[in-house]
Amino acid sequence: MIYKGVEYTVTAVAPGIWKWQFRIGDKVVSGKTEAKLNLLAIRRVQLRIDRELKKVERE
């Protein structure tokens, strides 16, 4: 999936556990989140992408 020009993935690991990953420039960011719904997990990743993009803008 793509959000604001950043390609990311969200994959179910176990019921309610989602693994995610995205890349901004050379930096790869990944992690896990707990959410019952896949749309909630996707939204959390999008918020994380927003934070990382703001961090890059400041630098």
PyMOL Python script that loads the backbone (N, CA, C, O; Angstrom):
from pymol import cmd

cmd.read_pdbstr("""\
ATOM      1  N   MET A   1       0.834  -1.164   0.000  1.00  0.00           N
ATOM      2  CA  MET A   1       0.000   0.000   0.000  1.00  0.00           C
ATOM      3  C   MET A   1       0.889   1.241   0.000  1.00  0.00           C
ATOM      4  O   MET A   1       2.054   1.184   0.394  1.00  0.00           O
ATOM      5  N   ILE A   2       0.325   2.355  -0.445  1.00  0.00           N
ATOM      6  CA  ILE A   2       1.083   3.597  -0.499  1.00  0.00           C
ATOM      7  C   ILE A   2       0.304   4.683   0.232  1.00  0.00           C
ATOM      8  O   ILE A   2      -0.901   4.841   0.034  1.00  0.00           O
ATOM      9  N   TYR A   3       1.010   5.432   1.082  1.00  0.00           N
ATOM     10  CA  TYR A   3       0.433   6.552   1.823  1.00  0.00           C
ATOM     11  C   TYR A   3       1.413   7.713   1.752  1.00  0.00           C
ATOM     12  O   TYR A   3       2.552   7.600   2.204  1.00  0.00           O
ATOM     13  N   LYS A   4       0.970   8.824   1.185  1.00  0.00           N
ATOM     14  CA  LYS A   4       1.812  10.018   1.030  1.00  0.00           C
ATOM     15  C   LYS A   4       3.138   9.704   0.345  1.00  0.00           C
ATOM     16  O   LYS A   4       4.180  10.247   0.713  1.00  0.00           O
ATOM     17  N   GLY A   5       3.090   8.828  -0.648  1.00  0.00           N
ATOM     18  CA  GLY A   5       4.285   8.484  -1.403  1.00  0.00           C
ATOM     19  C   GLY A   5       5.196   7.473  -0.730  1.00  0.00           C
ATOM     20  O   GLY A   5       6.266   7.162  -1.252  1.00  0.00           O
ATOM     21  N   VAL A   6       4.785   6.956   0.427  1.00  0.00           N
ATOM     22  CA  VAL A   6       5.588   5.976   1.163  1.00  0.00           C
ATOM     23  C   VAL A   6       4.905   4.614   1.038  1.00  0.00           C
ATOM     24  O   VAL A   6       3.740   4.453   1.399  1.00  0.00           O
ATOM     25  N   GLU A   7       5.650   3.644   0.523  1.00  0.00           N
ATOM     26  CA  GLU A   7       5.102   2.290   0.407  1.00  0.00           C
ATOM     27  C   GLU A   7       5.266   1.574   1.737  1.00  0.00           C
ATOM     28  O   GLU A   7       6.337   1.615   2.344  1.00  0.00           O
ATOM     29  N   TYR A   8       4.193   0.911   2.193  1.00  0.00           N
ATOM     30  CA  TYR A   8       4.234   0.201   3.463  1.00  0.00           C
ATOM     31  C   TYR A   8       3.461  -1.108   3.362  1.00  0.00           C
ATOM     32  O   TYR A   8       2.626  -1.297   2.478  1.00  0.00           O
ATOM     33  N   THR A   9       3.770  -2.011   4.302  1.00  0.00           N
ATOM     34  CA  THR A   9       3.068  -3.289   4.363  1.00  0.00           C
ATOM     35  C   THR A   9       2.536  -3.503   5.769  1.00  0.00           C
ATOM     36  O   THR A   9       3.154  -3.102   6.755  1.00  0.00           O
ATOM     37  N   VAL A  10       1.378  -4.143   5.842  1.00  0.00           N
ATOM     38  CA  VAL A  10       0.777  -4.539   7.117  1.00  0.00           C
ATOM     39  C   VAL A  10       0.351  -5.988   6.950  1.00  0.00           C
ATOM     40  O   VAL A  10      -0.429  -6.311   6.054  1.00  0.00           O
ATOM     41  N   THR A  11       0.866  -6.870   7.819  1.00  0.00           N
ATOM     42  CA  THR A  11       0.620  -8.301   7.704  1.00  0.00           C
ATOM     43  C   THR A  11       0.137  -8.856   9.035  1.00  0.00           C
ATOM     44  O   THR A  11       0.676  -8.514  10.087  1.00  0.00           O
ATOM     45  N   ALA A  12      -0.876  -9.709   8.991  1.00  0.00           N
ATOM     46  CA  ALA A  12      -1.369 -10.355  10.211  1.00  0.00           C
ATOM     47  C   ALA A  12      -0.381 -11.432  10.638  1.00  0.00           C
ATOM     48  O   ALA A  12      -0.010 -12.299   9.847  1.00  0.00           O
ATOM     49  N   VAL A  13       0.041 -11.368  11.905  1.00  0.00           N
ATOM     50  CA  VAL A  13       0.973 -12.353  12.454  1.00  0.00           C
ATOM     51  C   VAL A  13       0.203 -13.389  13.260  1.00  0.00           C
ATOM     52  O   VAL A  13       0.460 -14.589  13.166  1.00  0.00           O
ATOM     53  N   ALA A  14      -0.739 -12.908  14.049  1.00  0.00           N
ATOM     54  CA  ALA A  14      -1.600 -13.747  14.890  1.00  0.00           C
ATOM     55  C   ALA A  14      -2.909 -12.984  15.037  1.00  0.00           C
ATOM     56  O   ALA A  14      -2.979 -11.812  14.668  1.00  0.00           O
ATOM     57  N   PRO A  15      -3.934 -13.615  15.563  1.00  0.00           N
ATOM     58  CA  PRO A  15      -5.189 -12.876  15.756  1.00  0.00           C
ATOM     59  C   PRO A  15      -4.970 -11.633  16.622  1.00  0.00           C
ATOM     60  O   PRO A  15      -4.579 -11.728  17.785  1.00  0.00           O
ATOM     61  N   GLY A  16      -5.231 -10.474  16.030  1.00  0.00           N
ATOM     62  CA  GLY A  16      -5.086  -9.219  16.760  1.00  0.00           C
ATOM     63  C   GLY A  16      -3.682  -8.641  16.784  1.00  0.00           C
ATOM     64  O   GLY A  16      -3.469  -7.587  17.383  1.00  0.00           O
ATOM     65  N   ILE A  17      -2.714  -9.302  16.146  1.00  0.00           N
ATOM     66  CA  ILE A  17      -1.325  -8.819  16.093  1.00  0.00           C
ATOM     67  C   ILE A  17      -0.955  -8.575  14.624  1.00  0.00           C
ATOM     68  O   ILE A  17      -1.135  -9.445  13.772  1.00  0.00           O
ATOM     69  N   TRP A  18      -0.438  -7.382  14.351  1.00  0.00           N
ATOM     70  CA  TRP A  18      -0.092  -6.999  12.989  1.00  0.00           C
ATOM     71  C   TRP A  18       1.358  -6.546  12.932  1.00  0.00           C
ATOM     72  O   TRP A  18       1.820  -5.797  13.793  1.00  0.00           O
ATOM     73  N   LYS A  19       2.073  -7.008  11.908  1.00  0.00           N
ATOM     74  CA  LYS A  19       3.458  -6.599  11.677  1.00  0.00           C
ATOM     75  C   LYS A  19       3.438  -5.604  10.528  1.00  0.00           C
ATOM     76  O   LYS A  19       2.751  -5.813   9.528  1.00  0.00           O
ATOM     77  N   TRP A  20       4.192  -4.523  10.674  1.00  0.00           N
ATOM     78  CA  TRP A  20       4.214  -3.491   9.648  1.00  0.00           C
ATOM     79  C   TRP A  20       5.639  -3.065   9.345  1.00  0.00           C
ATOM     80  O   TRP A  20       6.556  -3.272  10.139  1.00  0.00           O
ATOM     81  N   GLN A  21       5.801  -2.456   8.157  1.00  0.00           N
ATOM     82  CA  GLN A  21       7.117  -2.001   7.728  1.00  0.00           C
ATOM     83  C   GLN A  21       6.954  -0.939   6.653  1.00  0.00           C
ATOM     84  O   GLN A  21       6.071  -1.032   5.800  1.00  0.00           O
ATOM     85  N   PHE A  22       7.819   0.078   6.704  1.00  0.00           N
ATOM     86  CA  PHE A  22       7.872   1.065   5.637  1.00  0.00           C
ATOM     87  C   PHE A  22       9.282   1.622   5.539  1.00  0.00           C
ATOM     88  O   PHE A  22      10.096   1.452   6.447  1.00  0.00           O
ATOM     89  N   ARG A  23       9.563   2.296   4.418  1.00  0.00           N
ATOM     90  CA  ARG A  23      10.896   2.846   4.157  1.00  0.00           C
ATOM     91  C   ARG A  23      10.747   4.308   3.737  1.00  0.00           C
ATOM     92  O   ARG A  23       9.950   4.646   2.862  1.00  0.00           O
ATOM     93  N   ILE A  24      11.542   5.164   4.389  1.00  0.00           N
ATOM     94  CA  ILE A  24      11.635   6.572   4.000  1.00  0.00           C
ATOM     95  C   ILE A  24      13.112   6.828   3.719  1.00  0.00           C
ATOM     96  O   ILE A  24      13.938   6.841   4.631  1.00  0.00           O
ATOM     97  N   GLY A  25      13.426   7.028   2.452  1.00  0.00           N
ATOM     98  CA  GLY A  25      14.826   7.181   2.061  1.00  0.00           C
ATOM     99  C   GLY A  25      15.569   5.879   2.301  1.00  0.00           C
ATOM    100  O   GLY A  25      15.159   4.825   1.813  1.00  0.00           O
ATOM    101  N   ASP A  26      16.665   5.950   3.055  1.00  0.00           N
ATOM    102  CA  ASP A  26      17.445   4.752   3.371  1.00  0.00           C
ATOM    103  C   ASP A  26      16.998   4.100   4.668  1.00  0.00           C
ATOM    104  O   ASP A  26      17.445   3.001   4.998  1.00  0.00           O
ATOM    105  N   LYS A  27      16.122   4.764   5.405  1.00  0.00           N
ATOM    106  CA  LYS A  27      15.708   4.287   6.726  1.00  0.00           C
ATOM    107  C   LYS A  27      14.489   3.365   6.613  1.00  0.00           C
ATOM    108  O   LYS A  27      13.457   3.744   6.059  1.00  0.00           O
ATOM    109  N   VAL A  28      14.629   2.156   7.144  1.00  0.00           N
ATOM    110  CA  VAL A  28      13.525   1.200   7.192  1.00  0.00           C
ATOM    111  C   VAL A  28      13.001   1.168   8.617  1.00  0.00           C
ATOM    112  O   VAL A  28      13.756   0.981   9.571  1.00  0.00           O
ATOM    113  N   VAL A  29      11.684   1.357   8.744  1.00  0.00           N
ATOM    114  CA  VAL A  29      11.041   1.350  10.057  1.00  0.00           C
ATOM    115  C   VAL A  29      10.060   0.186  10.076  1.00  0.00           C
ATOM    116  O   VAL A  29       9.277   0.012   9.142  1.00  0.00           O
ATOM    117  N   SER A  30      10.104  -0.618  11.149  1.00  0.00           N
ATOM    118  CA  SER A  30       9.187  -1.749  11.252  1.00  0.00           C
ATOM    119  C   SER A  30       8.786  -1.947  12.699  1.00  0.00           C
ATOM    120  O   SER A  30       9.423  -1.433  13.618  1.00  0.00           O
ATOM    121  N   GLY A  31       7.720  -2.699  12.879  1.00  0.00           N
ATOM    122  CA  GLY A  31       7.255  -2.964  14.229  1.00  0.00           C
ATOM    123  C   GLY A  31       5.996  -3.803  14.219  1.00  0.00           C
ATOM    124  O   GLY A  31       5.584  -4.336  13.188  1.00  0.00           O
ATOM    125  N   LYS A  32       5.397  -3.907  15.388  1.00  0.00           N
ATOM    126  CA  LYS A  32       4.153  -4.660  15.552  1.00  0.00           C
ATOM    127  C   LYS A  32       3.154  -3.793  16.283  1.00  0.00           C
ATOM    128  O   LYS A  32       3.529  -2.916  17.061  1.00  0.00           O
ATOM    129  N   THR A  33       1.875  -4.042  16.031  1.00  0.00           N
ATOM    130  CA  THR A  33       0.817  -3.339  16.739  1.00  0.00           C
ATOM    131  C   THR A  33      -0.314  -4.314  17.043  1.00  0.00           C
ATOM    132  O   THR A  33      -0.505  -5.304  16.336  1.00  0.00           O
ATOM    133  N   GLU A  34      -1.055  -4.022  18.094  1.00  0.00           N
ATOM    134  CA  GLU A  34      -2.219  -4.825  18.453  1.00  0.00           C
ATOM    135  C   GLU A  34      -3.475  -4.090  18.018  1.00  0.00           C
ATOM    136  O   GLU A  34      -3.680  -2.930  18.374  1.00  0.00           O
ATOM    137  N   ALA A  35      -4.312  -4.769  17.249  1.00  0.00           N
ATOM    138  CA  ALA A  35      -5.577  -4.201  16.809  1.00  0.00           C
ATOM    139  C   ALA A  35      -6.471  -5.339  16.343  1.00  0.00           C
ATOM    140  O   ALA A  35      -6.017  -6.270  15.678  1.00  0.00           O
ATOM    141  N   LYS A  36      -7.729  -5.253  16.694  1.00  0.00           N
ATOM    142  CA  LYS A  36      -8.652  -6.302  16.258  1.00  0.00           C
ATOM    143  C   LYS A  36      -8.979  -6.175  14.778  1.00  0.00           C
ATOM    144  O   LYS A  36      -9.181  -7.175  14.090  1.00  0.00           O
ATOM    145  N   LEU A  37      -9.029  -4.934  14.289  1.00  0.00           N
ATOM    146  CA  LEU A  37      -9.390  -4.695  12.896  1.00  0.00           C
ATOM    147  C   LEU A  37      -8.178  -4.299  12.071  1.00  0.00           C
ATOM    148  O   LEU A  37      -7.314  -3.557  12.537  1.00  0.00           O
ATOM    149  N   ASN A  38      -8.119  -4.797  10.845  1.00  0.00           N
ATOM    150  CA  ASN A  38      -6.985  -4.450   9.989  1.00  0.00           C
ATOM    151  C   ASN A  38      -6.972  -2.971   9.643  1.00  0.00           C
ATOM    152  O   ASN A  38      -5.896  -2.394   9.480  1.00  0.00           O
ATOM    153  N   LEU A  39      -8.130  -2.341   9.526  1.00  0.00           N
ATOM    154  CA  LEU A  39      -8.159  -0.915   9.205  1.00  0.00           C
ATOM    155  C   LEU A  39      -7.564  -0.075  10.324  1.00  0.00           C
ATOM    156  O   LEU A  39      -6.948   0.959  10.065  1.00  0.00           O
ATOM    157  N   LEU A  40      -7.741  -0.507  11.555  1.00  0.00           N
ATOM    158  CA  LEU A  40      -7.148   0.211  12.679  1.00  0.00           C
ATOM    159  C   LEU A  40      -5.624   0.066  12.652  1.00  0.00           C
ATOM    160  O   LEU A  40      -4.903   1.027  12.918  1.00  0.00           O
ATOM    161  N   ALA A  41      -5.148  -1.109  12.338  1.00  0.00           N
ATOM    162  CA  ALA A  41      -3.700  -1.328  12.231  1.00  0.00           C
ATOM    163  C   ALA A  41      -3.123  -0.471  11.106  1.00  0.00           C
ATOM    164  O   ALA A  41      -2.054   0.119  11.261  1.00  0.00           O
ATOM    165  N   ILE A  42      -3.813  -0.402   9.995  1.00  0.00           N
ATOM    166  CA  ILE A  42      -3.366   0.414   8.865  1.00  0.00           C
ATOM    167  C   ILE A  42      -3.314   1.883   9.267  1.00  0.00           C
ATOM    168  O   ILE A  42      -2.353   2.580   8.942  1.00  0.00           O
ATOM    169  N   ARG A  43      -4.323   2.352   9.961  1.00  0.00           N
ATOM    170  CA  ARG A  43      -4.364   3.755  10.391  1.00  0.00           C
ATOM    171  C   ARG A  43      -3.198   4.072  11.328  1.00  0.00           C
ATOM    172  O   ARG A  43      -2.601   5.145  11.236  1.00  0.00           O
ATOM    173  N   ARG A  44      -2.876   3.155  12.216  1.00  0.00           N
ATOM    174  CA  ARG A  44      -1.757   3.366  13.135  1.00  0.00           C
ATOM    175  C   ARG A  44      -0.434   3.478  12.384  1.00  0.00           C
ATOM    176  O   ARG A  44       0.425   4.280  12.749  1.00  0.00           O
ATOM    177  N   VAL A  45      -0.274   2.681  11.346  1.00  0.00           N
ATOM    178  CA  VAL A  45       0.945   2.762  10.533  1.00  0.00           C
ATOM    179  C   VAL A  45       0.986   4.097   9.798  1.00  0.00           C
ATOM    180  O   VAL A  45       2.046   4.714   9.698  1.00  0.00           O
ATOM    181  N   GLN A  46      -0.141   4.543   9.289  1.00  0.00           N
ATOM    182  CA  GLN A  46      -0.187   5.826   8.596  1.00  0.00           C
ATOM    183  C   GLN A  46       0.179   6.973   9.531  1.00  0.00           C
ATOM    184  O   GLN A  46       0.878   7.900   9.121  1.00  0.00           O
ATOM    185  N   LEU A  47      -0.276   6.925  10.765  1.00  0.00           N
ATOM    186  CA  LEU A  47       0.088   7.949  11.742  1.00  0.00           C
ATOM    187  C   LEU A  47       1.588   7.920  12.025  1.00  0.00           C
ATOM    188  O   LEU A  47       2.220   8.964  12.186  1.00  0.00           O
ATOM    189  N   ARG A  48       2.146   6.719  12.085  1.00  0.00           N
ATOM    190  CA  ARG A  48       3.595   6.585  12.299  1.00  0.00           C
ATOM    191  C   ARG A  48       4.370   7.160  11.111  1.00  0.00           C
ATOM    192  O   ARG A  48       5.402   7.805  11.295  1.00  0.00           O
ATOM    193  N   ILE A  49       3.876   6.928   9.904  1.00  0.00           N
ATOM    194  CA  ILE A  49       4.504   7.495   8.708  1.00  0.00           C
ATOM    195  C   ILE A  49       4.469   9.021   8.788  1.00  0.00           C
ATOM    196  O   ILE A  49       5.459   9.681   8.473  1.00  0.00           O
ATOM    197  N   ASP A  50       3.339   9.580   9.204  1.00  0.00           N
ATOM    198  CA  ASP A  50       3.240  11.038   9.359  1.00  0.00           C
ATOM    199  C   ASP A  50       4.308  11.562  10.317  1.00  0.00           C
ATOM    200  O   ASP A  50       4.954  12.570  10.031  1.00  0.00           O
ATOM    201  N   ARG A  51       4.500  10.884  11.456  1.00  0.00           N
ATOM    202  CA  ARG A  51       5.497  11.304  12.441  1.00  0.00           C
ATOM    203  C   ARG A  51       6.906  11.256  11.857  1.00  0.00           C
ATOM    204  O   ARG A  51       7.700  12.175  12.057  1.00  0.00           O
ATOM    205  N   GLU A  52       7.208  10.182  11.136  1.00  0.00           N
ATOM    206  CA  GLU A  52       8.541  10.043  10.555  1.00  0.00           C
ATOM    207  C   GLU A  52       8.795  11.085   9.471  1.00  0.00           C
ATOM    208  O   GLU A  52       9.906  11.601   9.349  1.00  0.00           O
ATOM    209  N   LEU A  53       7.757  11.398   8.677  1.00  0.00           N
ATOM    210  CA  LEU A  53       7.914  12.423   7.644  1.00  0.00           C
ATOM    211  C   LEU A  53       8.155  13.795   8.257  1.00  0.00           C
ATOM    212  O   LEU A  53       8.947  14.577   7.731  1.00  0.00           O
ATOM    213  N   LYS A  54       7.482  14.096   9.362  1.00  0.00           N
ATOM    214  CA  LYS A  54       7.704  15.368  10.063  1.00  0.00           C
ATOM    215  C   LYS A  54       9.125  15.431  10.607  1.00  0.00           C
ATOM    216  O   LYS A  54       9.766  16.482  10.578  1.00  0.00           O
ATOM    217  N   LYS A  55       9.610  14.297  11.104  1.00  0.00           N
ATOM    218  CA  LYS A  55      10.973  14.232  11.628  1.00  0.00           C
ATOM    219  C   LYS A  55      11.986  14.518  10.508  1.00  0.00           C
ATOM    220  O   LYS A  55      12.968  15.227  10.728  1.00  0.00           O
ATOM    221  N   VAL A  56      11.750  13.977   9.327  1.00  0.00           N
ATOM    222  CA  VAL A  56      12.648  14.181   8.185  1.00  0.00           C
ATOM    223  C   VAL A  56      12.608  15.650   7.756  1.00  0.00           C
ATOM    224  O   VAL A  56      13.644  16.218   7.408  1.00  0.00           O
ATOM    225  N   GLU A  57      11.415  16.274   7.777  1.00  0.00           N
ATOM    226  CA  GLU A  57      11.297  17.681   7.400  1.00  0.00           C
ATOM    227  C   GLU A  57      12.115  18.580   8.304  1.00  0.00           C
ATOM    228  O   GLU A  57      12.733  19.537   7.837  1.00  0.00           O
ATOM    229  N   ARG A  58      12.126  18.282   9.606  1.00  0.00           N
ATOM    230  CA  ARG A  58      12.835  19.104  10.577  1.00  0.00           C
ATOM    231  C   ARG A  58      14.355  19.020  10.418  1.00  0.00           C
ATOM    232  O   ARG A  58      15.073  19.960  10.758  1.00  0.00           O
ATOM    233  N   GLU A  59      14.830  17.901   9.905  1.00  0.00           N
ATOM    234  CA  GLU A  59      16.288  17.707   9.778  1.00  0.00           C
ATOM    235  C   GLU A  59      16.870  18.382   8.564  1.00  0.00           C
ATOM    236  O   GLU A  59      18.077  18.302   8.333  1.00  0.00           O
TER     237      GLU A  59
END
""", "prot")
cmd.dss("prot")
cmd.show_as("cartoon", "prot")
cmd.util.cbc("prot")
cmd.orient("prot")
